[in-house]
Amino acid sequence: MVDEAAVREALVEVEDPEMNISVIDLGLIYAVRIDGDHAEIDMTLTSPGCPVAPELMAAVHRAALATDGLESVHVNLTFSPPWDPKVHATEDGKFELGVF
């Protein structure tokens, strides 16, 4: 059975192409819900006008779908709450962004 940790581990490989930092370390992945062999992922972007939104969402979808045991993935884009690196980024992400 697939769990949230396995999906999040797969998503570590996905980097924001403008920042070259993992979507996990940036804190762009708000939620991962598993229902059998399906995953629902709530994610955000660093800004609502992010020019790489479709590319980044597709990369998250592909990486999650590669998780053993998943047959389908749906990526939901949300801007609520707005992304704030001081709140959402991991310690590694904050370090890479220079946010303390």
ABEGO torsion letter per residue (X at the ends): XBBAAAAAAAAAABBBAAAGBBAAAAGABABBBBBEABBBBBBBBABAABAAAAAAAAAAAAAAAABBGBABBBBBBBAOBBBBAAAABBAAAAAAAGBX
